[in-house]
Amino acid sequence: MVMPDHVCPYGLKTVDLLEREGFAVEDHPLTTRAETDAFKQQHGVATTPQTFIAGERIGGYDDLREHFGKSVPKEGETSYQPVIAIFGVAFLLGLAISWYVFGTIFTIAAAEWFVSLSMCFLAVQKLQDLRSFSTMFLNYDLLAKRWVRYGYIYPFGEALAGVLMVAHALPIVSVPVALFIGSVGAVSVFKAVYIDRRELKCACVGGNSNVPLGFVSLTENLFMIGMGLWMGARALG
């Protein structure tokens, strides 16, 4: 579909994929709603674009990816991609800040920034949609089940602790907050996953994620506990 106010993104992706696979593409854009409806009716399809190779209809963009043996994410399929992106960027930022401040990446501070920045990024994911996060959080967090408002407070506490730890400031605030929410979270996740054997989605990267509850969420909470203990020990000398 190529209309004055809309160019189909899947059409562009389809043409790009075909060209990358070595095909010469004969494109037939649908420029009006009437043309689009007539095309769908003629071929008995519900969506556009539709790809034909040597006269054989392959289907839509996802069908074309499958035709070339490429992965196609299924609806509701679990994925660790958001977590990998968050931890990966936080790790590189920790190294970058360490290089800028100390002239080397091999510092304890780099690890501290990695963890504290990860906390900040994870908090941002939750704060994008507090309602969705708090709803998913209620599925497994023990304190939120008893006090529903805790699900709305948690991301702010994580963000506050993360920001203060990035700055190495006010450990009297950041340490208790990190230890508290990390401990409650770790116990809740461990009970839900390893004792009750429940298969749930993790709210750690927001309420609309498909990350499975388990190792990732437990790691997030253990990071907070570890950072709380470390920063507390530093503050005490």
Salt bridges, closest charged atoms under 4 A:
ASP16 OD2 - ARG20 NE 2.78
GLU21 OE2 - LYS70 NZ 3.46
GLU26 OE2 - HIS28 NE2 3.00
ASP37 OD1 - ARG33 NH1 3.79
GLU66 OE2 - LYS74 NZ 3.16
GLU112 OE1 - HIS168 NE2 2.57
GLU112 OE2 - ARG234 NH1 2.84
GLU158 OE1 - LYS126 NZ 2.99
ASP196 OD2 - LYS191 NZ 2.79
GLU220 OE2 - LYS126 NZ 2.89
